[in-house]
Amino acid sequence: MSEHQPAPNFNRREFLQASLAGAGAILTEVPMPSSAADLLRPLEMTNTGPENIPRKPLGRTGEQVSILGFGGYHLGTVGSLDEAVRLVHGAMDAGINFFDNAWEYNDGRSEEWMGRALQGRRDKVFLMSKVCTHGRNKQIAMQQLEQSLKRLRTDHLDLWQVHEVIYENDPDLHFAKGGVIEALDQAKKDGKVRFVGFTGHKSPAIHLKMLAHDYPFDTVQMPLNCFDGTYRSFEQQVLPELQRRGIAALGMKSLGGDGQPFMHGVVGVEAALRYALSLPVATTITGIDSLSVLHQDLAIVRGFKPMSPGEMQALRQRCATFAADGHLELYKSTKKYDGGVGREQHGYPPAEKLPF
């Protein structure tokens, strides 16, 4: 399953609505050490009026992006092209300007539908997609880029990221001679890509191994939520390194990936999303598969005020016991939710053939 895909047979709208109704516990501030408070200080925001969606700087790129990003995976799961166009236009009209996608999402449908929706409006958005070589070579990467550009009906991407860096040998494969990193360089040289980065949901150590190559990535995408704060934590291990390097952090899985924390009343949607948005990230990418989910998210982010460090620490501590064994972040603790293309390239059976 892809980085933005929920668990099978799970109704996203139902768990979002249920969690809003039942899991919004009041947080009592917990004092934090000054060093931790400095680490968690949110980025400065612009466009901060009460009805506006604020924007944050995208690292050293000079770009300003909406604090909420529109996830591409779920767009390809809605009922029709017309519905997809309405969602994209509704998000844009509300002030969302960061749009996520990937070459492999829904066998290309996510890119195709987003491309149709952006016709005549391409210059109004910061458009990102991902290359899905999963260890294969530069040539395949460049072919995927051309396919993504065609589907998205554009001559360039604002951001192109290496998708799902989640296997221990991925950094070595990506940086090998003739690998995907050379494709990033070529795409920038050709003017088809403005900025580059990588994504992954498995292990902070793998992210740090990618960063240890000292390649000038512009962005890094990773799971950031109130459970990650205490379990195999990207927040604690990777975010400080990105801040040191001036690389923009992109958050994902703010709602836990499969919705279980909300169905079981561990935490509410508003608290979880506010936590993720309050971290020093440029944008938090979330799946939006209906106008009701879009309107719900907009109500949280309009006129957004970050949580205080004490509020974040209180939520982190309250979630720590639930987070401790990894059952709420199975994308870290198992391979069950790893994307099919990547599984195939690394010799694992297709997810649909697993006996569970």
LINHU-V644802 format. One record per residue. PHI is phi in whole degrees, 0 to 359 (* if undefined). OMEGA is omega in whole degrees, -180 to 180 (NA if undefined). BURIAL is b if it has 9 or more other ideal C-beta (glycine too) atoms within 8 Angstrom, else e. Layout:
BEGIN
phi,omega,burial
PHI,OMEGA,BURIAL
PHI,OMEGA,BURIAL
END
This chain:
BEGIN
phi,omega,burial
*,-175,b
281,-175,b
296,-178,b
248,-173,b
267,177,e
283,178,e
297,180,b
299,174,e
57,-178,e
238,-178,b
271,-176,e
302,-178,b
298,-179,b
294,-177,e
287,176,b
296,-180,b
293,-180,b
295,-177,b
290,177,b
298,-176,b
283,-167,e
236,-170,e
235,-176,b
265,-179,e
298,178,e
285,-178,e
261,173,b
263,-177,e
297,176,b
242,-180,e
301,178,e
240,172,b
301,-176,e
300,-179,e
295,178,e
293,179,b
298,178,b
297,-180,e
299,-173,b
267,-178,b
299,-178,e
291,178,b
287,176,e
295,-178,e
243,170,b
242,180,e
57,-167,b
258,177,e
298,-174,e
299,179,e
256,-175,e
262,168,b
269,-178,b
298,175,b
235,180,b
231,178,b
289,177,b
268,179,b
57,-178,b
263,-173,e
285,-174,b
87,179,e
273,173,b
243,-177,e
236,179,b
298,-176,b
293,174,b
251,177,b
257,-178,b
270,-178,b
287,-175,b
278,-175,b
300,-174,b
295,179,b
301,-179,b
282,180,b
256,-178,e
286,-168,b
290,-175,e
200,175,e
299,-179,e
302,179,e
294,178,b
297,179,b
297,179,b
298,180,b
295,-179,b
298,-180,b
295,178,b
297,178,b
294,180,b
297,-178,b
298,179,e
280,178,b
117,174,b
283,-180,b
237,179,b
258,-178,b
238,-175,b
259,172,b
197,175,b
203,-178,b
306,-173,b
266,-176,b
297,176,b
52,178,e
55,176,e
95,-177,b
296,-180,b
300,178,b
292,-178,b
299,-178,b
290,177,b
294,177,b
300,177,b
297,-178,b
292,-177,b
270,178,b
304,-179,e
80,-178,e
231,-174,b
306,-176,b
286,-179,e
267,-173,e
232,169,b
260,-169,b
255,179,b
240,166,b
222,-172,b
231,177,b
265,-169,b
241,179,b
286,-180,b
52,176,b
102,179,b
279,-162,e
269,-180,b
302,-177,b
300,178,e
296,179,b
300,-179,b
292,175,b
296,178,e
296,178,b
299,180,b
297,178,e
294,179,b
297,179,b
298,180,b
295,-180,e
297,-178,b
278,175,b
56,-180,b
217,178,b
261,178,e
199,171,b
254,173,b
287,-180,b
215,176,b
236,-176,b
240,173,b
286,-171,b
274,169,b
52,172,b
278,-168,b
227,179,b
253,-173,b
302,-178,e
268,-178,e
301,180,b
304,180,b
296,180,e
294,-176,b
292,-178,b
267,178,b
294,177,e
303,-179,e
80,-178,e
270,-172,b
293,180,b
298,176,b
295,177,b
293,176,b
301,179,b
298,-178,e
296,-179,b
296,176,b
293,179,b
300,-179,e
280,-179,e
77,-180,e
267,-180,b
217,180,b
270,-177,e
227,-176,b
223,179,b
196,175,b
213,-178,b
228,175,b
178,-177,b
231,-168,b
265,-167,b
213,173,b
303,-179,b
297,179,e
291,176,b
300,-179,b
293,176,b
293,174,b
297,-178,b
293,-178,b
295,176,e
285,178,b
58,174,e
282,-176,e
281,175,e
296,175,b
269,-176,b
217,171,b
219,-178,b
250,-175,b
197,177,b
288,178,b
220,-179,b
203,-174,b
286,174,b
268,176,b
303,-177,b
304,-179,b
232,-177,b
230,-179,b
41,-158,b
276,169,b
293,179,b
302,-175,b
277,-173,e
256,-174,b
260,-178,b
307,180,b
300,-180,b
291,177,b
295,178,b
299,-180,b
297,-176,e
269,-178,e
74,179,e
266,-180,b
286,174,b
269,175,b
246,-179,b
269,172,b
214,180,b
56,178,b
297,-180,b
258,173,b
87,175,b
89,-175,b
239,173,b
84,-176,b
301,180,b
303,-175,b
275,178,b
296,-178,b
262,173,e
73,-179,e
287,-178,b
204,179,b
268,-178,b
300,-176,b
298,179,b
296,-178,b
295,-179,b
291,179,b
298,178,b
300,-178,b
298,-179,b
292,-177,b
276,175,b
286,179,b
284,178,b
241,179,b
287,179,b
208,175,b
244,-174,b
271,-177,b
225,178,b
284,180,b
230,-176,b
240,177,b
197,176,b
294,179,e
293,176,e
293,178,b
302,-178,b
295,177,e
298,180,b
295,179,b
298,179,b
297,180,e
280,-171,b
266,178,b
295,-179,b
61,-172,b
302,173,b
241,-177,e
298,169,e
298,172,b
285,176,e
305,179,b
294,177,b
296,180,b
295,179,b
295,179,b
296,180,b
292,179,b
300,-180,b
292,-179,e
295,-178,b
270,-170,b
299,-179,b
297,180,e
294,-176,b
278,-162,b
299,-177,e
261,175,e
83,-176,b
288,176,e
264,175,b
225,-175,b
296,176,b
294,174,b
271,-167,b
268,177,b
221,174,e
257,-174,e
300,-174,b
255,177,b
286,-176,b
298,-176,b
297,-179,b
296,179,b
294,178,b
301,-179,b
298,-178,b
294,-179,b
256,172,b
83,177,e
264,178,e
292,176,e
302,-176,e
301,-177,b
289,178,e
262,178,e
289,-176,e
276,178,e
205,NA,e
END
